[in-house]
Amino acid sequence: MTEHRAPRCRHPQAPAEPPPLSPAAQTRFVEEPEDQTVVAGQRIVLSCVVLNYSGIVQWTKDGLALGMGQGLKAWPRYRIVGTADSGQYNLEISDAELSDDAVYECQATEAALRSRRAKLTVLIPPEDPTIDGAPEILLRAGTPYNLTCRARSAKPAATIVWYRDGLQQDGAITSTEVLADGKRETTTSLLAINPTDLDIGRVFSCRSTNDAVPAGKETFVKLNVHHPPTVTLSIQPQTVQEGERVVFTCMATANPEIKGYRWAKGGMIIEDAKENRYDTQVDYTFFTEPVSCEVHNDIGSTNVSTLVDVHFAPRIVVDPKPTVTDIGSDVTLTCVWSGNPPLTLTWTKKESNMVLSNSNQLYLKAVTQADAGQYICKAIVPRIGVGEREVTLFVNGPPIISSEAVQYAVRGDRGKVECFIGSTPPPDRIAWAWKENILEAGTLERYTVERTNTGSGVLSTLTINNVMDADFQTRYNCTAWNSFGPGTTIIQLEEREVLPVGIIAGATIGASILLISFLVALACFLYRRRKGSRKDVTLRKLDIKVETVNREPLTLHADREEDTASVSTATRVMKAIYSSFKDDVDLKQDLRCDTIDTREEYELK
């Protein structure tokens, strides 16, 4: 509506001052307009009551006169209400508009009276709020987005509050813009979100309020979030023994729909697995090489992986390496196993039960030659299995000779004196010394030196042909040298006693006789026992023949004679045992048994 501006009032020249009135009859304002607030579209009345006055009363708006009389023709929505007799000159404004927002003043012109100035504030509610993209916004999961709500043309500026599924949200950024009229403002609010697949179907709302509309106005937007597949990978059963079967299940949701599955193990594609389920037999590699499931749609792909809790016996990961070091050095032997459930690891030296370490490394400080040898790294998975590895530690040092200090030979035979050097590095020289003789290799009279390399060292052998008494009185010195120095040992040769052949033969024959006598006694015992148990067996007359057994000495050696036993006795005994099993047998054999009780009575028929 175009505002009609009335001409400013010119006050008439004041007449000569009338005689002063009494205080009770003096012209004055009984009521003056006050600051007020009105919501656009509502009615408002500004008060003005003048006492003891019958002249012209007019209202000004922002200093401009609105006119005189009760009907203000230039201002259709304005009128003066009240009666002049009562001094009421109230200004009524109907259907308030933004243009009514001004400063008003009531004037009694003839009395040169002006009321206080009154500010009329017109409140404008915001237009219905709007959200960019409403009623549904398509977003992409993981991509940040600002929800934007605007509340336009409000006075004062609107306040905007965000809600997610009915719950108030904090953190919005708000800005205002003053419109061209200088009074109304537009409010813009930005709410930052990072959408996920859980926000599909989520409803956000923004509510705008100001003093004109305390209850506010609200609008809504629904989210539709496109996202790559959300994947959950499960195993059944979760714990297995090596060699058993497991089933992997790949559960996935996606927007838009899933296009396909891809399986891999340890980064290698499994070509025959195309669905959301993978059934396979597992081994120990599934404990360290994850199985992965990749699901894709038009937005992207998601890959999840898992290891299998496979129980398996120890398997070597890092084999211990043979180590060569110098005497006095520090040494670390390393041995790494894998196993499940967690394994127990021990280091021991071969032929010793002392545990030296329970970790993957065995640390030996300032080693000596006594530390050289084989070490065992053993891993144990309880109730599953055991694994072990041997590793050799070589300690470089002077030669160590490990031969018997006393060795034996037979007089007149070929004898040997052996010297074994087992240290590292191998000896450069080995020399034998006895009496005035020194020999490293080859032959010297009856003596020969030979050198043999074995897997664990070097064997030097001094061979003596036709061993004599003097050789048993000699001390033999074996000395070896390498880059670390010498090593030496003294060996004594002693005579080995040899039993004469006659004694050996006699002992053998004597043992044979004892064995035969035992067999004869056993046979006779069995015979008598069976004879007594057969009551119904009768014997016919026996023709007893007596055989004379000649015992002749058996000469084993020219100067020794030993007794011999007759073999015929054992033969006849075996025949007697055989005849006892017959009921009707003609016993015409000669029975001879030195151990038979002659008091045995036979019934002869």
Secondary structure, DSSP 8 states (H G I E B T S, - for coil): ---------------S------GGG--EEEE----EEEETTS-EEE--EEES--S-EEEEETTEE--SSSB-TT-TTEEEES-TTTTB-EEEE-S--GGG-EEEEEEEGGGTEE---EEEEEEB-----EETTTTEEEEETTS-EEEEEEEEEEBS--EEEEEETTEEE---EEEEEE-TTSS-EEEEEEEEE---GGGTT-EEEEEEEETTEEEEEEEEEEEEEEEEEEEEEEEESSEEETT-EEEEEEEEEEES-EEEEEEEETTEE-TT--SSEEEEE--GGGGTS-EEEEEEESS-EEEEEE--EEEEEEEEEE----EEEETT--EEEE-EEEEES--EEEEEETT---EEESSSEEEE-S--GGG-EEEEEEEEETTTEEEEEEEEEEEE-S--B---SEEEE-TTS-EEEEEEE--BS--SEEEEEETTEEESSEEETTEEEEEEE-SSSEEEEEEESS--HHHHT-EEEEEEEETTEEEEEEEEEEE-----HHHHHHHHHHHHHHHHHHHHHHHHHHHHHHHHH-TT--B--------------EEEETTEEE----SHHHHHHHHHHHHTT-SS----S----TTS-TT----B-
